[in-house]
């Protein structure tokens, strides 16, 4: 009975990570933004809609430090916050 492995038959082709996958912040470059976002979530019973500004700031930090691919904020769902106005303020 032979249990030889044929490693040469298939070659592994690396591919970039799926959208939404990005490197960990090993050096804590955006830790303060993350902590601010998490505090907002806890204070607002994890209603993420109430913490959109904090989420936007965190993602901006990650993009600036090349911890994720740069994307337009509108494409990430923050189009209404680009001018500094929240969705709630713009309705009135």
N, C-alpha and C positions, 0 to 999 in steps of 0.2 A: 504494500500500500504506500503510495507516494503522496506526500503532502507538499510538494514543491510549489512555491509561489512564482507566478509569472509577472514580475514587476514591470518588465519591459513592454508588455502588450498594450497597456493604456498609458497615455501621457496626460498628466494633470495640466490643465490650462487655467491659470489664475485669472480671475475677473474682478473688477472693482466691486466694492460692497453695494448692496441695494440702497436705494434712496432711504434716508433716515438712519443709516448705519454710519457712524463716524467714530474716530479715535477717542479714547477716554482722555480726560483732562488730568494726566498724570502729575503735572506740576501745579495744579490748582489755580491756573490762570484765570478761570472764570468762576471760582468757588464762591466769591462774594455775591455774584449775580444769581447763582444757583440757590444759595442760602436765602437770599431775598425772595426769590420765587417760591421756595418751599415754605417760608414763613407766611407769605401771602396765602398760599393754598390752605395751610393749617388754620389761619385766622378767618378764612372765608368758607370753612367746612368743605374744602376741596372742590369748590365751584371754580373751575379753571377760567371761565369767562370773565370773572372778576379780577384775574391776574394776568391779563393779556399784555399789559405794558411790561411787567416783570419778565414774562416769557419772551417778548420781543427783545428786550435788553440782553437777556441771556444768549439768545441765538445770535444777536449782533456781536457779542463778545466772542463767541465761538468762531464766527466767520472772520472777524478781524485777526484772530490768532491762528487761523488756518486749521482749526480743529474740525471744520466741516466745510463743504464746498460753498462758495459764495452764491447766494440765490437772491433774487429780488424779494423784498419783504412782501410785496403783493402776492407773489407766487406762494409764499409760506402762510398766507391767510391774514396778513397784517396790513393790507392795503389801506384800510381805514385809519391806521395809526401812523402812517408815514408822515403826515403833516403835523403829528403831535396831538391830534384830536382823537379821542376815543369814540367808539360807535355810539355809546350812550349820549355823549355830548352833542354829536352831530345830528341826533334825532330831534333835538329841541330848538 
